[in-house]
Amino acid sequence: MAAEIHFLPTEEKVLEMLQQGDQRGLVHLYKQCRSPVRAYVLRNNGTPDDAEDLLQEAVVVLWERIRDRSYEHSARMETFVLAVARNIWLRRLYRRKRENPGNGETWAQVADDKLSPLEALMQDEDSARLASSLKELGEPCRTILLLYYYEECSMDEIARQMGFANAETVKSKKYQCKKRLQAILERM
């Protein structure tokens, strides 16, 4: 008897499974997000138990948004879960810092990177404002910014995917797009 071959479901299939309440989609998403969330938490003063708790919370946020139809599928679900996890974790670290100010640790050490207002907004759980701004921004800017900030693609990868001459062209275009997006956000 030949062994069964199971193919990994596509992003759309997982979303459809979650919309229908099929917990296999939830399990798949959980497994897919476990490693990046764990790595992020461990890099930022957390424990493996913290990472597991955080992953569960972040996946539940996505699950609830899908179930109440408030989730906008504009980036990979894994990216959404990681952004939610980062937000939750940064808030926890900040709360810990406020509750234990004498431990000698600075906020800069607690957060792994300083976020610009644009990046903070992109990682915010409630990104409706950003989504509408990205729609107004249009193509190719929308895709460039999503690939860079959400998908965490390199400039070379973006150049290949979008048919630009090289990474320097993408870098220049990303800068222009980011400025335009900031102007749109300031107007809103």
PyMOL commands that set and color helices and strands:
alter all, ss='L'
color gray80, all
select helices_A, chain A and resi 11-19+23-43+48-67+77-99+101-103+107-110+117-123+128-137+141-150+155-162+167-187
alter helices_A, ss='H'
color red, helices_A
deselect
rebuild
show_as cartoon
